Amino acid sequence: AVKLNPSFPEALYRLGQSLVHSGNYSGAEQYYHKAISLSPLDPNSTTYKNGLFFANLGQGNFDVALSYNDECRLQFPNVGTYKGFNAATLGHLNRDGEAKIALKEYLALRPNLKKKSDYKKIFVPNSTLADILIEGLVFVNKSILFGLSSLILLSRLPFRIALLATSQRPIFNEFKKTFLSL
């Protein structure tokens, strides 16, 4: 289609999509930029910027990717995919507080996502970007889990101190062996 009409933005976008989802992230960028430059006022230009999000995400340019996704989210604030992309990118950037909020918003729209395989089912089949996005979401989840495990350990601290204080009593020795190992 691009050979037939190299000035058709949608064809350029589709070519960029085929390249980006097959792993040619830097090669795809030029087609997204050209599509936007040919039609900057076109409502679809936000969609083309989503392609730039993908291209930069794939290259590990997470700050740039996030800025493109932010433009898409401003244009379409209730679109769930942009919320998910936001959570994943913030996860890669280790911006835990924002990432947790973004993930909560995304999962409220997608309660069916429980496992990595669930996410892969709803994403572009065989896209090289799926694992990158999932990895970002996993970073967010690990941050949440780490926070929870820290709280659990801290909540046991007074209990452990009480056990140590009574460690002179023989009746507590077996109890202490069991619970201090948690």
C-alpha positions in Angstrom: 0.0 0.0 0.0 2.9 2.4 0.8 4.4 1.7 -2.7 1.1 2.6 -4.3 0.5 5.7 -2.3 3.5 6.8 -0.1 1.4 9.8 1.1 -1.3 7.8 2.7 -0.8 8.1 6.5 -2.9 5.0 7.4 -0.7 2.8 5.1 2.4 4.2 6.7 1.0 3.5 10.2 0.2 -0.1 9.2 3.7 -0.6 7.9 5.1 0.8 11.1 2.8 -1.6 13.1 4.0 -4.6 11.2 7.6 -3.6 11.8 7.3 -2.7 15.4 5.4 -5.9 16.4 8.0 -8.0 14.6 10.8 -6.4 16.6 12.1 -3.8 14.2 11.5 -0.9 16.6 13.8 1.7 15.1 12.8 0.9 11.6 9.1 1.5 12.4 9.7 4.9 13.9 10.2 6.7 10.5 6.8 5.5 9.3 5.0 6.8 12.3 6.7 10.1 12.1 5.9 10.4 8.4 2.2 9.5 9.0 2.0 12.2 11.6 3.8 14.8 9.5 1.5 14.2 6.5 -1.6 14.7 8.6 -0.9 16.4 11.9 -4.5 17.5 12.4 -6.0 14.1 11.6 -7.7 12.6 14.7 -5.8 9.4 13.9 -2.5 11.1 14.6 -3.0 10.2 18.2 -3.1 6.5 17.1 0.1 7.1 15.1 1.7 8.4 18.3 0.7 5.2 19.9 3.0 3.6 17.3 5.8 5.8 18.5 5.1 4.7 22.0 5.6 1.1 20.9 8.8 1.9 18.9 10.4 3.6 21.9 9.2 1.0 24.4 10.8 -1.7 22.3 14.1 0.2 22.2 14.1 0.7 26.0 13.5 4.5 25.7 10.9 4.4 28.5 10.8 8.1 29.2 10.1 8.9 25.6 7.6 6.1 25.3 5.8 7.4 28.4 5.5 10.8 26.9 3.8 9.5 23.7 1.5 7.3 25.8 0.6 10.4 27.9 -0.4 12.2 24.7 -2.7 9.3 23.8 -4.2 9.2 27.3 -4.9 12.9 27.2 -6.8 12.4 24.0 -8.6 9.3 25.1 -8.6 9.2 28.9 -11.0 6.3 29.3 -9.2 3.8 26.9 -8.0 0.9 29.0 -5.1 0.0 26.8 -3.4 3.3 27.4 -3.8 2.8 31.1 -2.2 -0.6 30.9 0.7 0.8 28.8 1.1 3.5 31.3 1.4 1.1 34.2 3.9 -1.1 32.4 6.1 1.8 31.4 6.0 3.3 34.9 7.0 -0.1 36.1 10.0 -0.1 33.8 10.9 3.4 35.1 10.7 2.2 38.8 8.1 4.9 39.5 6.4 2.6 42.0 3.8 5.0 43.5 2.4 6.1 40.1 2.8 2.6 38.7 0.7 1.0 41.4 -2.1 3.6 40.9 -2.0 3.1 37.1 -2.1 -0.7 37.5 -5.1 -0.5 39.8 -6.9 1.6 37.3 -6.0 -0.7 34.5 -7.0 -3.9 36.3 -10.3 -2.3 37.3 -11.1 -2.2 33.6 -9.6 -5.6 32.9 -10.4 -7.9 35.9 -9.9 -10.9 33.7 -6.1 -10.4 33.7 -4.7 -12.7 36.3 -1.7 -14.3 34.6 0.8 -13.5 31.9 -1.0 -15.8 29.5 -4.2 -13.8 29.9 -2.4 -10.6 28.9 -0.9 -12.3 25.8 -4.3 -13.4 24.7 -5.6 -9.9 24.4 -2.4 -8.4 22.9 -1.3 -8.5 19.2 -0.6 -12.2 18.5 3.2 -13.1 18.5 4.2 -9.4 19.1 7.7 -9.0 20.5 6.2 -6.2 22.6 4.0 -8.4 24.7 6.9 -9.6 26.9 8.2 -6.1 27.4 4.8 -4.8 28.5 4.3 -7.9 30.8 7.8 -7.3 32.3 6.8 -3.8 33.2 3.6 -5.0 34.8 5.5 -7.6 36.7 7.9 -4.9 38.0 4.8 -3.1 39.4 3.5 -6.3 41.0 6.8 -7.2 42.5 6.9 -3.7 44.0 3.5 -4.2 45.5 4.4 -7.7 46.8 7.7 -6.4 48.3 5.8 -3.7 50.1 3.3 -6.2 51.5 6.0 -8.6 52.6 7.8 -5.7 54.3 4.6 -4.8 56.2 4.1 -8.4 57.2 7.7 -8.6 58.6 7.3 -5.3 60.4 4.0 -6.4 61.9 5.7 -9.5 63.4 8.5 -7.4 64.9 6.8 -6.6 68.2 5.9 -10.3 68.5 9.5 -11.3 67.9 10.7 -8.8 70.5 8.3 -10.3 73.0 9.5 -13.8 72.3 13.1 -12.7 72.7 12.3 -11.1 76.0 10.8 -14.3 77.3 13.4 -16.6 75.8 14.7 -17.4 79.3 11.6 -19.4 79.9 11.9 -23.0 78.7 8.3 -23.2 77.6 8.9 -20.6 74.9 11.9 -22.2 73.3 10.0 -24.5 71.0 7.5 -21.8 70.2 10.4 -19.4 69.4 12.1 -21.9 67.0 8.9 -22.2 65.0 7.8 -18.6 64.8 11.2 -16.8 64.5 11.9 -18.8 61.3 8.9 -17.2 59.5 
